[in-house]
Structure formats: structure tokens, C-alpha cells
Amino acid sequence: MKDKLLRAISLILVLAIVIIGAVSCGGSGGDSGSPDVTDADAAPAEETTAETGINDNLPDLDYKGSTVKIHTFGYKDVVRYDGKGEGETGDILDDAVYARNLATEERLKVKLEYTNGTEDWGGFANEVQKMVLAGDYTHDFVMLESSQCFRLMLNGYFRELTDLPYIDIEQPWWYKTFMDGGAIRPERYYFVTGAFSITTLLGGSCTIFNKSLFDNYFGDHNELYDKVENNEWTHDAFIKYCMEAYTDVNGDGAMDKGDIVGFYNRGQTTVNYTSMSVGLPFMSRDSEGLPVLELGSEQALEWVEILYRMLYEDNISYPGNYDEGLPHFVSGNAIFYLGMLSDFIDAKLRAMSMPYGILPMPVMNENLEYMSAAGTVNGMSAILPVTTPDDRLEISGAVLESLSIEAYRTVIPAFYDIALKAKYADTERDSDMVDIIYNTIDTSFIMIADKLLGTGSFFFNCVVSSKKTPGEYMSYYESKSPAILKQWDDMIVSFLALGEQ
């Protein structure tokens, strides 16, 4: 998805350091919304990322200090990384976010005014909905959780962004694979996400493993990297390691919390994260590009068989809750931890005394590509409310493009190259694994539609909540599918109607 970025990211870091060191206090006041474009149609600005050879086609623009109002979900990570940020604190990520915002203000001659909404996940979506319905939404655009964007989009609350001025969706600072994967019709967008959304990156799937434990049991942890690079990192391989590693530490013949297991099962989190990252979307598209649900397929049944075994058979995993998962791994009681890139900024993992490595999540079989889509739908996308005036579309597009460009140059290198690869990862081979994960940031359509249809949690509801065995899966699906498919059809009808408004 981001061709050439990762093999040149270290060089981009040099540019990031220069930018961070060179920026000064900026952003002028004023309210003029009319740009003074210098040869906008004839000559894009000579802003390039020379090290990657990727052109920045945003033209020279001067909005004469116009204030751009951005309404942001108030959750702390969103405010810190996707929003106003913490300012210059000396933390490499904080400083990079500050540089991103300041560079956008200086480049476009605008003032970014961030307003934080509630920090409640469902509450902010309701807040956005109420403000749109009231017709007095004064913000230019909104940072909202992608799955909530999907849900609210169907009510006609957002403007279509497919042809928003200055957005160059083919550039590597936009997550086009994610956007098309989560779109009802690819390349028709009502919400967009890209490098400006570090929270989307944080939701990327990963497998963290204890190198010392792996070496004790299997000899050399480098064979894990080999499997990934040879497209052999599958659930069959993962399960085999987990089974062979199980150790009844106290010898009581029962699995206890102090035993050494393959991985710690965190319930719905583990089921959803793995299901969204097996390499399958569990949907297809018809001749018109519209989604067709595939939860009743043979591949879905095959995944349920694997999932059931991982959770309940062969002493592969230990059952627990969300909060116990990482401490259980850090204490040395599990070889693997199934999580997200956000775990690498968790103090508990950073304090781990034993060396750990990183891999993508395993795929269901060798014919599938790695898919880093665990919690990406919880990251932020940008939407423009229908209340956004026509004369604010241009400046909104320019700001979003600039924020993504500058995040690509400063925030992504700071997080990826320093925070991940240099500080927390253990070897160059771990860095290679992060390359793979970053290149496969994606979304699962059934998960982005989960808040609307419940499809993303379907496997959890079947195997865990309803305690169905693989042999009962098809009958379970048949009992649930009429209602789901009716909602699915209604979803498509609502989407198609958006183009008629």
C-alpha cells in the first residue's frame, strides 16, 4: 500500500528531524476564506520527498490566516496524535505532531482550531449526529472513529469526499487499501483516512513473541522470521508452536494461570483481532462492486474450526480477560501475544525484562496475504458534515492533504522508525517484520460494518457467546442470516440513495 516508503523511511527520518528542529511558532490569525493561489492550475509547489522520489502535488496556496475548525473525538490518544497534540514536550511523537500541525499552518497560511468532543466512544458519534441534525455545525471537518463514520454515513450526514479538492488519494500518505476495503463501493468515499491518523496505524495487527521462551523450546527464533518471509506463517504453524510449548508448571494435570501456554485468550478482543487478520474479508463484490456477505462460506467454516481449536482444545491458550493479557505475556507465561502496534507504546511491554520480537498475525493458509486489520476501524477518519458550506470544501481538502503529507514526513517516521524499530524492537529482522505490518494496514468490511450490523463480532457471538462447535456453525449461520442479510440489503439501498440526494 505504501510502495517505496519503508525502504527509505530512515532517510525520511532525517528530513523529519530537520523539520522538527527548524519550525518556529506560527499560524496567523484572520478569517478570510478565499485563497490566493499562485499558479495553482499550472504549477504544483516544488515540495517533494526527494529521498523517496514521491511528488507532493499540493500547489502554493495562501488562505490569509483563515481559521479552520476541526472537531475531534476527545479520547486521549486521538487528541494527542491525531488532533491538537501536547505541543513541544521533548517527546519525539509529541514534537512530530506539533511539527505536522505547524507546517500545515505555515504552508497554507491558516490557523488550525481544534475542539475536543466527549471522550466516550459512542457518545462522540451521538454528539456529531445531534450537531448535524441541528443544522448549526460550525466546524469544517470532524475526526471520528472509522466504524462510526460508516454507520452515520448511511443517514446522509456527511458530504461525499470522492472529489474533494487537493486530495490525492493515490499518494502513499493516504490509506487507500483501507478506504476501498471499508467502502460499500470502492473509490466512492464519505470518509477518508491516511497518515494524519496515527490511531489507524496503532490499530494494525501484530504478533509479539518471547524470544527467550521460543529459543528454549524450539532452538532459534529466527525460524519465525523465515516463516513470515516464506509465506509460511499460518495458523497451522502458530498452533503447532503453542501446543508443543504448553508446560504444566505445577504438575497438577490442569491448566493454571502459572503454566506456560502458547497465548493468552482475551475473549472478544482476541477473537475479533484474529478473525479480522486471517487474510480473508469474508465478503466478495458483485459485478457492480457492491459487497456480498460470505459468512456462510466454506472458508468461514474452516476459520471457525481453527478458532474453536485455538480457544478450547489442545491446551493452546489460557482463557482470561482483556487487562490480564499483556501482563501474562510480560511475566513469561506465554510465548505469543496477539495484539496491535499500539502495544508498543504500552509501558508494561517496554518494561519487559526478556527480549521480544514482532511478527504479523498468522494467516489462515499459505495462499493468503498478511492483513493488519485488528483494530484499524477504531482509528480516526475525517468527515465533512453536510452543513459544511460549499465555499469551505477547498480549504478543508487542502488542510487534510497537507496534514497527511506532513504526518508522512514527521509523525510516521517518529513513531515507526524511532519508537518502534529503534527503541522497542530488538533486531533488524524485527524491523523487517514491522515493514510487512505497515505495508498491509487494511480493514475488514465486516468489522467496519460491525456497529451497524454486528457482522464483525459474528465469530465471537457464535463460538464464545453461544458456545457453538464447528459442527453447529452452518446451522447457526442459517438461523441468523435472514435478519443479517435483510440489514445488509437495507445498507446497500441506503448507500445508493445517497447519490440521489
C-alpha positions as CSV (number, residue, x, y, z in Angstrom):
1,M,0.0,0.0,0.0
2,K,2.9,2.4,0.5
3,D,5.3,1.4,-2.2
4,K,8.9,2.5,-1.5
5,L,8.1,4.2,1.8
6,L,9.6,1.7,4.1
7,R,12.9,1.0,2.4
8,A,13.5,4.8,2.5
9,I,11.9,5.6,5.9
10,S,15.3,6.1,7.6
11,L,16.1,8.8,5.2
12,I,12.8,10.4,5.7
13,L,13.6,10.5,9.4
14,V,16.5,12.8,8.6
15,L,14.0,15.2,7.0
16,A,11.7,14.8,10.0
17,I,14.5,15.8,12.4
18,V,15.3,18.9,10.2
19,I,11.7,19.9,10.1
20,I,11.2,19.4,13.8
21,G,14.3,21.5,14.6
22,A,13.5,24.2,12.2
23,V,9.9,25.0,12.8
24,S,9.0,28.1,14.8
25,C,5.8,29.4,16.4
26,G,3.4,30.0,13.6
27,G,-0.2,30.3,12.3
28,S,-1.5,33.7,11.7
29,G,-4.9,34.9,12.7
30,G,-7.8,36.1,10.5
31,D,-11.0,34.9,8.9
32,S,-10.5,35.2,5.2
33,G,-11.7,32.1,3.4
34,S,-10.6,33.0,-0.1
35,P,-7.2,31.6,-1.2
36,D,-4.6,33.5,-3.1
37,V,-3.4,30.7,-5.3
38,T,-0.1,31.2,-7.1
39,D,-0.2,29.4,-10.4
40,A,-2.3,26.7,-8.8
41,D,-3.5,25.2,-12.0
42,A,-0.3,25.5,-13.9
43,A,2.5,24.6,-11.4
44,P,2.3,22.5,-8.2
45,A,4.6,23.6,-5.4
46,E,8.1,22.3,-5.6
47,E,7.5,20.3,-2.4
48,T,8.9,16.8,-2.8
49,T,10.1,13.9,-0.7
50,A,13.4,13.7,-2.6
51,E,14.6,10.6,-0.8
52,T,11.5,8.6,-2.0
53,G,11.0,10.2,-5.3
54,I,7.4,10.9,-4.4
55,N,6.0,14.2,-5.6
56,D,3.9,16.4,-3.4
57,N,1.3,17.9,-5.8
58,L,-0.3,20.3,-3.4
59,P,0.0,23.7,-5.0
60,D,1.1,27.0,-3.4
61,L,-1.9,28.3,-1.5
62,D,-2.4,31.3,0.7
63,Y,-5.6,31.3,2.8
64,K,-4.6,34.6,4.5
65,G,-4.9,33.3,8.1
66,S,-8.3,31.7,7.7
67,T,-9.3,29.7,10.8
68,V,-10.0,26.0,10.0
69,K,-12.2,24.5,12.7
70,I,-11.7,20.8,13.4
71,H,-13.9,18.8,15.8
72,T,-12.0,15.9,17.3
73,F,-13.0,12.8,19.3
74,G,-11.9,13.6,22.8
75,Y,-10.2,10.3,23.6
76,K,-6.7,11.0,24.8
77,D,-4.8,9.1,22.1
78,V,-6.8,10.8,19.4
79,V,-6.2,14.3,20.9
80,R,-2.5,13.6,21.3
81,Y,-1.7,12.0,18.0
82,D,-4.5,13.0,15.5
83,G,-5.6,16.3,16.9
84,K,-4.0,19.4,18.5
85,G,-1.4,17.3,20.4
86,E,0.5,18.1,23.5
87,G,2.7,20.7,22.0
88,E,6.5,20.6,22.1
89,T,7.3,18.4,25.1
90,G,10.6,16.8,24.2
91,D,8.8,13.5,23.4
92,I,9.6,12.6,19.8
93,L,6.0,11.8,18.9
94,D,4.6,14.9,20.6
95,D,7.1,17.1,18.8
96,A,6.4,15.4,15.5
97,V,2.6,16.1,15.8
98,Y,3.4,19.7,16.7
99,A,5.6,20.0,13.6
100,R,2.9,18.5,11.4
101,N,0.3,21.0,12.6
102,L,2.6,24.0,12.5
103,A,3.9,23.1,9.0
104,T,0.4,22.9,7.7
105,E,-0.5,26.3,9.2
106,E,2.6,27.9,7.7
107,R,2.3,26.2,4.3
108,L,-1.3,27.1,3.7
109,K,-1.4,30.3,5.8
110,V,-4.2,29.0,8.0
111,K,-4.9,28.7,11.7
112,L,-6.0,25.2,12.9
113,E,-8.5,25.4,15.7
114,Y,-9.2,22.0,17.3
115,T,-12.2,21.4,19.5
116,N,-12.3,18.2,21.5
117,G,-15.6,16.4,21.9
118,T,-16.5,13.9,24.6
119,E,-14.0,11.0,25.2
120,D,-16.9,8.5,25.2
121,W,-16.6,6.2,22.2
122,G,-20.4,6.0,21.5
123,G,-21.1,9.4,22.9
124,F,-19.0,11.3,20.4
125,A,-20.8,9.8,17.5
126,N,-24.1,10.8,19.1
127,E,-22.7,14.3,19.6
128,V,-21.8,14.6,15.9
129,Q,-25.2,13.3,14.9
130,K,-27.0,15.8,17.1
131,M,-25.0,18.7,15.8
132,V,-25.6,17.8,12.2
133,L,-29.3,17.4,12.7
134,A,-29.4,20.8,14.5
135,G,-28.1,22.3,11.3
136,D,-25.6,24.6,13.0
137,Y,-22.4,22.6,12.8
138,T,-19.8,25.3,12.5
139,H,-16.7,23.0,12.1
140,D,-15.1,22.4,8.8
141,F,-14.4,18.8,9.3
142,V,-14.5,16.1,12.0
143,M,-12.2,13.4,13.2
144,L,-14.5,10.4,14.0
145,E,-13.9,6.7,14.5
146,S,-14.0,4.9,11.1
147,S,-16.6,2.4,12.1
148,Q,-18.8,5.2,13.4
149,C,-18.3,7.1,10.2
150,F,-19.6,4.1,8.3
151,R,-22.7,3.8,10.5
152,L,-23.6,7.5,10.4
153,M,-22.7,7.9,6.7
154,L,-25.9,6.0,5.7
155,N,-28.1,8.6,7.3
156,G,-26.8,11.2,4.9
157,Y,-25.0,13.2,7.5
158,F,-21.7,13.6,5.5
159,R,-20.7,15.1,2.3
160,E,-19.2,12.8,-0.4
161,L,-15.4,13.3,-0.4
162,T,-14.5,11.4,-3.6
163,D,-13.6,14.5,-5.5
164,L,-12.6,16.8,-2.6
165,P,-10.2,19.4,-3.9
166,Y,-6.5,18.7,-3.4
167,I,-6.9,15.2,-2.0
168,D,-4.5,13.0,-4.0
169,I,-5.7,9.6,-2.8
170,E,-3.1,7.7,-4.8
171,Q,-0.3,9.1,-2.7
172,P,1.3,6.9,0.0
173,W,0.1,9.2,2.8
174,W,-3.5,8.0,2.2
175,Y,-4.6,4.5,3.3
176,K,-6.4,3.7,0.0
177,T,-6.4,0.0,0.6
178,F,-8.1,0.6,4.0
179,M,-10.6,3.0,2.4
180,D,-11.5,0.8,-0.5
181,G,-11.8,-2.3,1.8
182,G,-14.2,-0.5,4.0
183,A,-16.2,1.2,1.3
184,I,-19.6,0.0,0.1
185,R,-18.5,0.9,-3.4
186,P,-14.7,1.3,-3.7
187,E,-13.4,4.7,-4.7
188,R,-16.6,6.4,-3.5
189,Y,-15.7,7.9,-0.2
190,Y,-17.7,9.6,2.5
191,F,-14.8,9.4,5.0
192,V,-11.1,9.3,4.4
193,T,-8.1,8.3,6.5
194,G,-4.4,8.5,6.0
195,A,-1.1,9.3,7.7
196,F,-2.8,12.1,9.6
197,S,-4.5,9.3,11.6
198,I,-1.8,7.7,13.7
199,T,-4.6,5.9,15.6
200,T,-5.3,4.0,12.4
201,L,-1.7,2.9,12.3
202,L,-1.9,2.0,16.0
203,G,-4.7,-0.5,15.2
204,G,-2.5,-2.6,12.9
205,S,-2.4,-6.3,13.8
206,C,0.8,-7.9,15.2
207,T,2.1,-11.0,17.0
208,I,4.6,-10.3,19.7
209,F,6.7,-13.2,20.9
210,N,9.1,-14.0,23.7
211,K,12.4,-14.7,22.2
212,S,13.9,-16.4,25.2
213,L,11.0,-18.8,25.6
214,F,10.9,-19.6,22.0
215,D,14.6,-20.4,21.9
216,N,14.3,-22.6,25.0
217,Y,11.6,-24.7,23.3
218,F,12.5,-24.6,19.7
219,G,16.1,-23.6,19.3
220,D,16.2,-20.5,17.2
221,H,13.6,-17.8,17.0
222,N,14.9,-16.8,13.5
223,E,12.8,-19.6,12.1
224,L,9.7,-17.5,12.8
225,Y,11.0,-14.6,10.6
226,D,11.8,-17.2,7.9
227,K,8.3,-18.5,8.0
228,V,6.9,-15.0,7.6
229,E,9.2,-14.2,4.7
230,N,8.4,-17.6,3.0
231,N,4.6,-17.1,3.4
232,E,4.5,-20.0,5.9
233,W,3.4,-18.1,8.9
234,T,-0.1,-19.7,9.1
235,H,-2.4,-20.7,11.9
236,D,-1.3,-24.3,11.5
237,A,2.3,-23.3,12.3
238,F,1.1,-21.0,15.1
239,I,-1.0,-23.7,16.7
240,K,1.8,-26.3,16.4
241,Y,4.2,-24.0,18.4
242,C,1.5,-23.3,21.0
243,M,0.7,-27.0,21.5
244,E,4.4,-28.0,21.9
245,A,5.2,-25.2,24.2
246,Y,2.5,-25.9,26.8
247,T,4.0,-26.7,30.2
248,D,2.1,-27.8,33.3
249,V,4.4,-25.8,35.6
250,N,3.0,-27.1,39.0
251,G,2.3,-30.6,37.6
252,D,-1.3,-30.7,38.8
253,G,-2.6,-32.0,35.5
254,A,-4.7,-28.9,34.9
255,M,-4.1,-25.7,33.0
256,D,-3.5,-22.9,35.5
257,K,-2.6,-19.3,35.2
258,G,1.0,-20.0,36.1
259,D,1.5,-22.6,33.4
260,I,3.4,-21.7,30.2
261,V,0.9,-21.5,27.3
262,G,1.0,-20.6,23.6
263,F,-1.0,-17.4,24.1
264,Y,-3.4,-15.7,26.5
265,N,-7.0,-15.6,25.2
266,R,-8.5,-12.1,25.9
267,G,-12.0,-13.1,24.8
268,Q,-13.8,-10.9,22.3
269,T,-10.6,-8.9,21.6
270,T,-8.6,-11.9,20.7
271,V,-11.4,-13.4,18.6
272,N,-12.1,-10.2,16.7
273,Y,-8.5,-9.3,16.2
274,T,-7.5,-12.7,14.8
275,S,-10.7,-13.0,12.7
276,M,-10.1,-9.7,11.0
277,S,-6.4,-10.6,10.2
278,V,-6.6,-14.1,8.8
279,G,-6.3,-12.7,5.2
280,L,-10.0,-13.1,4.3
281,P,-12.6,-10.3,4.2
282,F,-15.5,-12.8,4.5
283,M,-17.2,-11.0,1.7
284,S,-16.9,-10.6,-2.1
285,R,-18.1,-8.0,-4.5
286,D,-20.6,-8.3,-7.3
287,S,-20.3,-7.0,-10.9
288,E,-21.2,-3.5,-9.7
289,G,-18.5,-3.6,-7.0
290,L,-21.1,-3.9,-4.2
291,P,-20.4,-6.1,-1.2
292,V,-21.7,-9.7,-0.9
293,L,-21.6,-11.3,2.6
294,E,-19.6,-14.6,2.7
295,L,-20.1,-15.7,6.4
296,G,-21.7,-18.9,5.2
297,S,-18.8,-19.9,3.0
298,E,-16.5,-22.9,3.4
299,Q,-13.7,-20.6,4.3
300,A,-15.7,-19.2,7.1
301,L,-16.4,-22.7,8.4
302,E,-12.7,-23.5,8.1
303,W,-11.8,-20.5,10.2
304,V,-14.4,-21.4,12.9
305,E,-12.7,-24.9,13.1
306,I,-9.3,-23.2,13.6
307,L,-10.7,-20.7,16.0
308,Y,-12.5,-23.3,18.2
309,R,-9.3,-25.3,18.4
310,M,-7.3,-22.3,19.4
311,L,-9.7,-21.4,22.2
312,Y,-10.8,-24.7,23.6
313,E,-8.6,-27.6,22.6
314,D,-5.0,-29.0,23.0
315,N,-4.0,-26.5,25.8
316,I,-3.2,-23.9,23.2
317,S,-4.4,-20.8,25.1
318,Y,-5.3,-19.8,28.6
319,P,-8.7,-18.0,29.0
320,G,-8.8,-14.7,30.7
321,N,-9.9,-11.1,30.3
322,Y,-8.5,-8.2,28.3
323,D,-6.5,-6.5,31.1
324,E,-4.6,-9.7,32.1
325,G,-3.3,-10.5,28.6
326,L,-0.2,-8.3,28.3
327,P,0.9,-8.8,32.0
328,H,0.6,-12.5,31.5
329,F,2.9,-12.3,28.4
330,V,5.3,-9.9,30.1
331,S,5.7,-12.3,33.1
332,G,6.9,-15.0,30.8
333,N,3.9,-17.3,30.9
334,A,3.1,-17.2,27.2
335,I,5.2,-17.5,24.1
336,F,2.9,-15.3,21.9
337,Y,0.8,-12.2,22.4
338,L,-1.8,-11.4,19.8
339,G,-2.3,-7.6,19.7
340,M,-1.7,-4.3,17.8
341,L,1.0,-1.9,17.2
342,S,-0.4,0.3,20.0
343,D,1.0,-2.3,22.4
344,F,4.5,-1.0,21.6
345,I,3.8,2.3,23.4
346,D,2.5,0.4,26.4
347,A,4.8,0.9,29.5
348,K,4.2,-2.8,30.5
349,L,5.7,-4.1,27.3
350,R,8.5,-1.6,27.3
351,A,9.5,-2.7,30.8
352,M,9.6,-6.4,29.9
353,S,12.9,-7.9,31.0
354,M,13.1,-10.7,28.4
355,P,13.7,-9.9,24.7
356,Y,10.7,-9.9,22.5
357,G,10.1,-9.8,18.8
358,I,7.3,-8.8,16.4
359,L,5.6,-10.6,13.5
360,P,2.4,-10.1,11.5
361,M,-0.6,-12.0,12.7
362,P,-0.7,-15.5,11.1
363,V,-3.0,-16.1,8.1
364,M,-5.3,-19.0,7.6
365,N,-3.3,-20.6,4.9
366,E,-0.3,-20.1,2.7
367,N,-2.3,-18.7,-0.2
368,L,-3.4,-15.6,1.7
369,E,-1.6,-12.3,2.2
370,Y,-0.9,-10.8,5.6
371,M,-3.7,-8.5,6.7
372,S,-3.0,-6.0,9.5
373,A,-6.6,-5.1,10.3
374,A,-7.1,-5.9,14.0
375,G,-8.3,-2.5,15.4
376,T,-7.8,-0.2,12.5
377,V,-11.5,0.6,12.3
378,N,-11.2,2.2,15.7
379,G,-8.8,4.8,14.2
380,M,-9.9,8.2,13.1
381,S,-11.2,9.1,9.7
382,A,-12.1,12.6,8.5
383,I,-15.7,13.6,7.5
384,L,-17.3,16.8,6.3
385,P,-20.8,17.3,7.7
386,V,-23.5,18.2,5.2
387,T,-23.6,21.5,7.0
388,T,-20.1,22.4,5.6
389,P,-20.7,25.2,3.2
390,D,-19.5,24.8,-0.4
391,D,-17.0,27.6,-0.1
392,R,-15.2,25.6,2.7
393,L,-14.7,22.5,0.7
394,E,-11.5,23.7,-0.9
395,I,-9.7,24.8,2.2
396,S,-10.8,21.6,4.0
397,G,-9.3,19.4,1.2
398,A,-6.1,21.4,1.3
399,V,-5.7,21.1,5.0
400,L,-6.4,17.4,5.0
401,E,-3.9,16.8,2.2
402,S,-1.3,18.9,4.0
403,L,-1.8,17.2,7.4
404,S,-1.3,13.8,5.7
405,I,1.8,15.0,3.8
406,E,3.3,16.4,6.9
407,A,2.4,13.4,9.0
408,Y,4.0,11.2,6.4
409,R,7.2,13.3,6.8
410,T,7.3,13.7,10.5
411,V,4.8,11.6,12.6
412,I,5.1,8.3,10.8
413,P,8.9,8.3,10.9
414,A,8.9,9.3,14.6
415,F,6.5,6.5,15.5
416,Y,7.7,3.9,13.1
417,D,11.4,4.4,12.8
418,I,12.3,5.6,16.3
419,A,9.6,4.5,18.7
420,L,9.1,1.1,17.1
421,K,12.1,0.0,15.1
422,A,14.9,1.6,17.1
423,K,13.7,1.7,20.7
424,Y,11.4,-1.2,21.3
425,A,12.2,-3.8,18.6
426,D,15.2,-6.0,19.2
427,T,16.9,-6.6,15.9
428,E,16.9,-5.7,12.2
429,R,14.7,-8.7,11.4
430,D,12.1,-7.2,13.7
431,S,12.3,-4.1,11.7
432,D,11.6,-6.1,8.6
433,M,8.5,-7.5,10.2
434,V,7.3,-4.0,11.0
435,D,7.7,-3.2,7.4
436,I,5.4,-6.0,6.4
437,I,2.8,-5.0,9.0
438,Y,2.9,-1.3,8.0
439,N,2.6,-2.3,4.3
440,T,-0.5,-4.4,5.0
441,I,-2.6,-2.0,7.1
442,D,-6.1,-2.8,6.0
443,T,-9.7,-3.1,7.2
444,S,-12.2,-5.8,7.2
445,F,-15.5,-4.8,5.7
446,I,-17.5,-6.9,8.1
447,M,-15.7,-5.2,11.0
448,I,-16.2,-1.6,9.8
449,A,-19.9,-2.5,9.5
450,D,-20.0,-4.1,12.9
451,K,-21.6,-1.2,14.8
452,L,-24.4,-1.3,12.1
453,L,-24.8,-5.0,11.5
454,G,-22.9,-6.9,14.2
455,T,-21.0,-8.8,11.5
456,G,-17.6,-8.2,12.8
457,S,-18.4,-10.0,16.1
458,F,-20.2,-12.8,14.4
459,F,-17.5,-15.4,15.1
460,F,-17.3,-14.4,18.7
461,N,-21.0,-14.5,19.1
462,C,-21.1,-18.0,17.6
463,V,-18.1,-19.7,19.2
464,V,-17.9,-17.9,22.5
465,S,-21.2,-16.3,23.4
466,S,-23.4,-19.1,22.0
467,K,-20.8,-21.8,22.6
468,K,-21.4,-23.4,19.2
469,T,-19.0,-26.1,17.9
470,P,-17.7,-26.1,14.4
471,G,-20.3,-28.8,13.5
472,E,-23.0,-26.4,14.6
473,Y,-21.7,-23.3,12.7
474,M,-23.6,-23.6,9.5
475,S,-27.0,-24.1,11.3
476,Y,-26.1,-21.1,13.5
477,Y,-25.4,-19.0,10.4
478,E,-28.6,-20.1,8.7
479,S,-30.6,-19.1,11.8
480,K,-29.0,-15.7,11.9
481,S,-28.6,-14.9,8.2
482,P,-32.1,-13.8,7.3
483,A,-32.0,-10.9,9.6
484,I,-28.4,-10.0,8.8
485,L,-29.0,-10.2,5.1
486,K,-32.1,-8.0,5.3
487,Q,-30.0,-5.4,7.1
488,W,-27.2,-5.9,4.6
489,D,-29.6,-5.2,1.7
490,D,-31.0,-2.2,3.5
491,M,-27.5,-0.9,4.0
492,I,-26.8,-1.0,0.2
493,V,-30.1,0.6,-0.6
494,S,-29.4,3.4,1.8
495,F,-25.9,3.9,0.3
496,L,-27.2,4.0,-3.2
497,A,-29.8,6.5,-2.2
498,L,-27.1,8.9,-1.0
499,G,-26.1,9.6,-4.6
500,E,-29.7,10.7,-5.4
501,Q,-29.9,13.3,-2.7
